[in-house]
């Protein structure tokens, strides 16, 4: 049995809630002009709403991402 956890896309509010509560690190992805998703950040979810997610980056800074144009991936 493979004990490695697989990445999971966070889409629903409950996904963000669980990731924030459990301190699960997430990576943040956005499309480039050619339509390819590129990693643009990562860290811990501090706050989320239906429109925006605030992530505390690995360097301690904070970034806000629009949920409509951003993909969030965590390991559960």
C-alpha positions in Angstrom: 0.0 0.0 0.0 1.3 3.4 -1.0 1.6 5.7 2.1 2.2 8.9 0.1 -0.6 11.4 0.2 -1.8 12.7 -3.2 -2.4 16.4 -4.0 -6.0 17.5 -3.9 -7.6 20.5 -5.6 -9.4 22.8 -3.1 -12.7 24.0 -4.6 -15.4 24.0 -1.9 -15.6 26.1 1.2 -15.3 23.0 3.3 -12.0 22.1 1.5 -10.5 25.5 2.4 -11.9 25.2 6.0 -10.2 21.8 6.5 -6.9 23.0 5.0 -6.9 26.1 7.1 -7.9 24.3 10.3 -5.4 21.5 9.8 -2.5 23.7 8.7 -2.2 21.9 5.4 0.3 23.6 3.1 -1.2 24.6 -0.3 0.3 25.6 -3.6 -1.3 28.3 -5.6 -1.6 28.1 -9.4 -2.8 30.5 -12.1 -3.0 30.4 -15.9 -0.3 32.1 -17.9 -1.2 33.9 -21.2 -1.0 30.6 -23.1 -3.5 28.9 -20.8 -0.9 26.8 -18.9 -1.2 26.7 -15.1 2.0 27.8 -13.3 2.7 27.8 -9.6 2.6 31.4 -8.3 2.8 30.9 -4.6 2.2 28.7 -1.6 1.9 28.5 2.1 -0.9 28.2 4.7 -4.5 29.4 4.3 -5.2 32.2 6.8 -8.6 33.4 5.5 -11.1 32.6 2.8 -14.4 33.8 1.4 -16.4 33.0 -1.6 -14.3 35.4 -3.6 -10.8 35.5 -2.1 -8.2 33.3 -0.3 -5.5 34.8 1.9 -2.3 32.7 2.0 0.6 33.3 4.4 3.6 32.5 2.2 6.6 30.5 3.3 8.5 33.7 3.8 5.8 35.1 6.2 4.3 37.6 3.7 0.6 37.4 2.8 -1.0 37.2 -0.6 -4.6 37.4 -1.6 -5.9 35.4 -4.6 -9.1 35.6 -6.5 -10.8 32.2 -6.3 -12.3 32.6 -9.8 -8.9 32.6 -11.5 -6.7 30.6 -9.1 -6.3 26.9 -8.4 -5.3 25.8 -4.9 -3.8 22.4 -4.3 -3.2 20.8 -0.9 -2.1 17.4 0.4 -4.7 15.7 2.5 
